[in-house]
């Protein structure tokens, strides 16, 4: 069994051309991670940067500051392009200029995770199912998606336990449609658990499942785009890549809008309208940059795409809601 030999011993023990070549290489110009020669600042074998050993806190602070401000400059370059240059990241990736930007899948995953965490932490009004008593018909329960304007189910000072309240409210729940033997108990169980915690657990499960559903939703929309851009023929991955970048943009832009709303106590309606218009223009412009087709043709394809998007999106949300209720 052979044992590793230190570089200096190998250079001294192996005479000839190979030894001379090793002897001419400065040890400081060899990668401390893999031992290969480093011609420039980064090792061509493992990618580690050539840095002197850290001997002081000041030196370590300098390296940390450089890592945050310079080494990951592609993060800021990627986010700026994502916000203000529709289609640019997709076109650059397809052209082979990829090292200067973050990988698209990693970008999407990070922003989608940040989006749903941010939504759960800062959007208390986001609710999958809200229950309340109908003010126009006392004694009857109202079931609505999202915020509901109704009398709370729990009155201050009530001695009714959550289980008793759930049994009282959910006795109205019934289902006689297709699959009643399966859907009936499911709806009853969902109602009881939703009443007990006012839908908090259901909302958490829904927000956890939506990112998973997007992995089915995006490929389906990419298939529609492949039909829209049949001639000239393009690869399926090109359409999927554009959707990944555009959805990453939506996650980032909505988070920024929410952050501004938290600072100024709500966004004005005019700003919300401007943001919606910018979203529409952004998708149009990204399609123009990526595919290079005429404006009128691109607008017509965008209208078709938005129609399919709304239909598929509604199906995805319903399916995700049912799955979330079934696993509650």
N, C-alpha and C positions, 0 to 999 in steps of 0.2 A: 504494500500500500504506500503510495507516494504522499509526501507531506509538502505543504507550501513552503517555498524558499523565499526569504526576504529579497527585495529587489536589489539591494547593494550586494548581497552574497551571490545572487544569480549573475550579476554583471561581472563580478570578480572571478566566478568559477567557470564561466562560459566564454573562453577566448574566441576571437574571430570577429567577423563582421557584425553578428547579432549583439555581441558584447559591446562592441564599439558604439553601436547605435543606442543601446540602453544607457551607456555611460554618458552620452552627450545630452540626455534628457534630464533637465532639472527636476528633482523630486517634487518641488512645489508645483510643477506643471503636469503632475499626474493626478488623476482623480482619486481622492481618498476613499471613494465608495467602491469603485470597481478596479482601480489600478491602471486604467487605460490612459494613454497620453491625451492631454487636453490642449488642442491647438489654439482655441479662442477662450471665451469665458465659460462656456458650457461643455460638458463632456458629451462627445458624440455617441457614446455607447449607452450611458444610463441617463443622461440629461441633467445630472447634478451640476450646480454652479461651482466654479472654482473660487473659493473664498479662503482667506487665511484663517487659522484657528482662532476661536473666540477666547480671549484672555482677560477681558475686562467687561464690566457692566456697561461702560460707555460704548465699547465696540459692539456689544450685543444690541444696545439700543439703536445704534446706527443701522445695523443689519435689519432690525425689526421695522424701523421707519422706512427703509428702502423697500422692504417687502410689501408694506402697506401702500406705498405711494408710487413705486416705479415698477416693481416686478410684476404686479398684477394690473398694470395699466390697461391690459386688454379687457378687463372687467368694465372699466369706465368707457372704453371705446365701444364695447359691445352694447352697453345700455344706452349710450347716446345715439348710436345707429339704430337701435331698436325703437327708440321713441320718435326720432325725427327723420329717419331715412327709410321709408317703407320699401320693402323688397330688397334692400341693400345687402342684408346679411345672407339672404337666400342666394342672390346673384353672386356674391363673393364666394360662398361655399361651393357653388356649382362651377365657378371659374377656377377653383383650386386654391384660393387664397384663404386658408383656414387657420393658420397659426396665430394670426393677429386677433382673432375673436374666440369667444368661448364656444365650445361645442354645442350645437343646437339642442340636442336631447338633454344635456346637463342643464343648459339655460332654462329650458321648459320645466324640467323637474324642480329645480330650485325655486323658480318664480311661482309655479303652481302650489308648491308646498307653503311658501311664504304667504301667498294670497289667501289660502284657506285658513291658515293659522291667524293671519291678520283679521280675516272676517270673523272668526270665532271670538277673537279677543276684543274687537272694537265695534262690532255691529250687533249690539244686543237686541235690536229690533228684527234681526233675521231669524225667522222661525218657520220651520217646515209645516207645522200644524198648530193652530191656535184655537183654544176652546174658550167659550164664554156663554153667558146666559143672554138670550135674545131680549133686548130692552122692550121690544114691541110685543113680545109674547112671553111673559114671565113663566118660568118653569120649564121652558124649552131651551135646549142647548144648541149653540151655533158652532159649526165646524168650518173653519176657513184656513186657507193657506196664507201665511204671513201675518202681519199685524191685524188685529180684529178690533173693531169698535163695538164693544159689548160689555155688559156688566160682569165683573170678575166672578168666577165660580166660587171663590172662597171669600167669605165676609169676615172682617176683623172680629176676633173674639169667638169665632165658631169653635165648637167642641167636636165637630165631625172629623174623624180620622181620614187620612188620604185614601185608605182602602174603602171606607164607607162612602166617601164622596165619589170614588170611581165606580162603585157598584150602583149608586143612585143615578149617575149621569149616563153610564154606558148601557143601562137597561133598554135605552131607546135604540141602540145600534142593532140593525138587522140587515140581512142581505139575502135576496132570493134570486139572483141572476145566475149566469153560468158558473159552475164550480162552487156552488153554495156550500157544499160540505167542507171545502178547503178554505174559501174566503170568509165564511161566517165566523169561525173561531179565530181566524187571523185578525179580522177587523175588531172583534171584541177584545182580544188580548192587546192589540195596539192601542185601542181607546183607553183601556184601564191603565196601562203603563204611561200613556201620554198625559192622562189626567193627574196621575200621582205626582209627576214632576213638571207639569205644565209644558211638556214637549221638549224639555232640555236634552234628554238622552237621545230622543229621535233626531233632533237637529244635529247632535254630535255625530251620530252614525251616518246621517245623510251627507254631512260635509266630509266625512271620511271616505264614503263610497263614490262621491262624484269624481274625484281624480281618477279612480279606477275605471269608471264608466267612460271617461274621456279617451282612454286607450282603445275603446271600441268605436267611439263616436268619430274621432279624427280619421282613422282609416276609412270609415264609411264615407265621409265627406270627400276624402281624397279620391275615392272611387268615382264619385260624381264629377269631380274636376277632371278626371282622366277622360270621361265621356265628353265633357265640354271642350277639352283641348285634344280632340282625337287627331286632327290634322293641323299642323304637322305633329307627328307622333312624338310623345314625350314619355319619359320614364315615370312610373307611379311614384317613386321616391321623391321626385321633384315637387309634385303636388303636396305630398305629405310634409316635406320640409318647409314649404311655404306656410302651410297651416300651423305647423309647430311654432314658427317664428311669429306669425300673426297672433296666435293665442298667448304666447309669452308676452307680446306687446300689450294685449288686453289686460292680463294679470297685473303687469307693472303699472299701466296707466290708471287702472281702477284703484290700486293701492295708493298711488300718489294723490288721486282725487279724494279718497277717503281721508288721507292724512291731512290734506288741506281743509277738508270739511271739519275735522276735529279741532284744527287750530282756529278756524273762523266761525265755528258753531254752525255748520251746515253750508252747503254750496248753494249759491243763487240759482234759480231755475234757468236763467240765461246761460250760465256757465255749464250746467248740465246739458242744455241743448247744444252748445258749442262743442262739448266733448263728444256727444253722439254724432254730430256732423263730421267731426275729425275722425272718428272711428270708421265711418262709411268711406270717407275720402282715403283714409289710410289703406283700407283693403283694396279699393280701386287702384290706387297708385302702386301698391305692391304687386298686383296682377300685371299692371302695365310694365313695370320694371323687370319682372321675372319672365314674362312671355313676349313682350314687345309687340302686342297687337294694337289695332286702332282703338281710339277712345270709344266710339259708338259700339263696336263689337265687344269691347271689354265691359262697358256698362250693361249691355244686354246679358252677357254671361254672369255678371255680378248679380243681376236681378234673379236669374234662375238659381244661382248658387244660394242666395239669401232665402229663397222660397224653400229649397230642400233643407237648408240649415235649420229653419224654424220648425219644419215638420219633424225632422230627425231629432232636433233638440227637445221638442215636446215629448217625443217617444222615450228619449233617454231619461228625461226627468221623471216621467211616470214610472218607468221601469226601475229606476234607482230608488224612487220613493217606496214602491212595493217591496223591493228587495230589502230596503232599510227597515220597513215595518215588519217583514218576515223574520229578520234577524234581531229584532229588538229584545 
